[in-house]
Amino acid sequence: KIYETFFFMIPDNNNKIVILETNPTRRDYLRSILSQLGYTPISFDRETICLDNLPLLNPHLVISGSLSSERTFRFVNTLKMRNNGIRILLISDDNEIQKFLNINGFDDVMLLRSSSEPNEIKRAINKIQNTSLRDRSVQGYPLIVGNSPEMVKIKKMIPELKDSKDTVLIQGETGTGKELVARAIHFLSNR
């Protein structure tokens, strides 16, 4: 946990960016770039501590790097379950992470390669901040969590069904998320 005295040093502004980075050199590098850009970087080296402190920090953006694909999936899913409207910049060369983002349809999560220069990081931050997003937390976009082959298939089907004028039948056992799928189709649809 962060010590309470640390919070007195954090300005109460909308320029706070949280960094989750396990590599100390990379963490310092990102912190330096963000400071030069006028942001207040707050860094963590473990997901649990980062997630525990995010509600108190209320950052504008979360940047995560140097995590395995599985840890990244878990971190993004947990973060989105807690705050579905938060924007995330992932820094990784793992192609599985791009597949994960494509399957889940996150429009407020961006992937940047590890070899990115400071100007590329700056452009990515500006791009993700200036992206016009639907406010999912207000409009009720459901977060569908899971990466099993069956869930991946369902997540791929949802965008395909959004423009359908036909009735969609959703079947499944109690508790499998039929209502979440129906809400996701409705949310993405123009109807």
Secondary structure as UniProt FT lines:
FT   HELIX           4..7
FT   TURN            8..9
FT   STRAND          16..21
FT   HELIX           24..36
FT   TURN            37..38
FT   STRAND          40..44
FT   HELIX           47..57
FT   STRAND          61..65
FT   HELIX           69..82
FT   TURN            84..85
FT   STRAND          88..91
FT   HELIX           95..104
FT   STRAND          109..112
FT   TURN            114..115
FT   HELIX           118..130
FT   HELIX           136..139
FT   HELIX           149..161
FT   TURN            162..163
FT   TURN            174..175
FT   HELIX           178..188
//
